[in-house]
Amino acid sequence: MKKERCPLGFSLRHILKASNRAITRLAWSPNGRLLASASYDQSVHLWDIEAGKEMREIVGYSGSVFTVVVTPDNRQIISASKNSLKIWDVESQTRPQTLRGHQDYVYAVAVAPDGKTAVSGAYDQTLKFWDLTTQSEVASLRGHRGRIGCVAISPDGRLAFSGAGDGLVKVWDAAAYTLLQTLNGHKGEVLALTLTTDGRLLASSSHDGAICLWQPESGELVGKLTGHEGPVTAVSFAANDQFLASKSADGTVRLWRRADWQTVAILDETHSSFAFAGLAFQPNGNLLATLGDKDTVIRIWALDFAVWQQ
């Protein structure tokens, strides 16, 4: 890779290389020690972030892996490929459990804070809830007109969120499995969702190049961030809730300061041609995982937030 300008406040810790195919999504373990990456090379890679080395490669898929998430107990990962979800043990090499029910590509999955429920979204326009204790489907919901490419669950586990090709974000009651709100603020497919750790702010990003900021309970649009010149494929709030990172097909990652929503840093990153591309803040620290070299390598940055404080 050519040497790239490093923004003030960014310090490169590791460059992790797994394959020549694009990486689709990144997910941290809640303890911040492990990073999982899903890839178009039909595999999932687990990384030891302290050592900056690969712990394990999980293979056995017959298609691209679109997403991955680590469970709250740090012991399992859930990944999605084609029309099913797989649950793998982080430490052991046992065969995975498979969750079947979707009729088409599964693009997104999230796990509730208590680790008992997962929610998934797919090209078949359905949002499914799964009981992870029994590995069974408990609800299948429709409401979007377009593929569901991103999902999230509130920190208290009460609300589920979905974003889709129809440009809408929908808010669901995660216990009653009912629709509560439809958030209409984008002019293109919704590609990513992220919440602050206190659950009081939801950010959605879209093919239209904008980031919408929502009050999750009321559904009120409280702000819109513009500045990217291409689809915004990933967004992530820092653990301190004071900064938002966004990745775009315009070849940049932007860091936004919540106090005034100004862009305080821009990182150059070449982007693949795919609609989904990972970006993820460490849930309990100051590390940011981004994708470089057209999304084929993972870069781990340490951020000095004091540089951007007002």
Protein Blocks (a to p, Z undefined) as FASTA:
>chain_A
ZZddddehiacfbdcdfbfcdcfbdcddfklpaccdddfkopacdddfklopafbdcehi
abdcfbdcddfklpaccddehjbccdddfkbmcdcddddhbfbdcfbdcddfklpaccdd
dfkopacdddfklopafbdcdfbacddfbdcddfklmaccdddfkopacdddfklopafb
dcdfbfbdcfbdcddfkopaccdddfkopacdddfknopafbdcehiacdcfbdcddfkl
paccdddfkopacdddfklopafbdcdddddfbfbdcddddfkbcbdcddeehhiaccdd
dddfklmpZZ
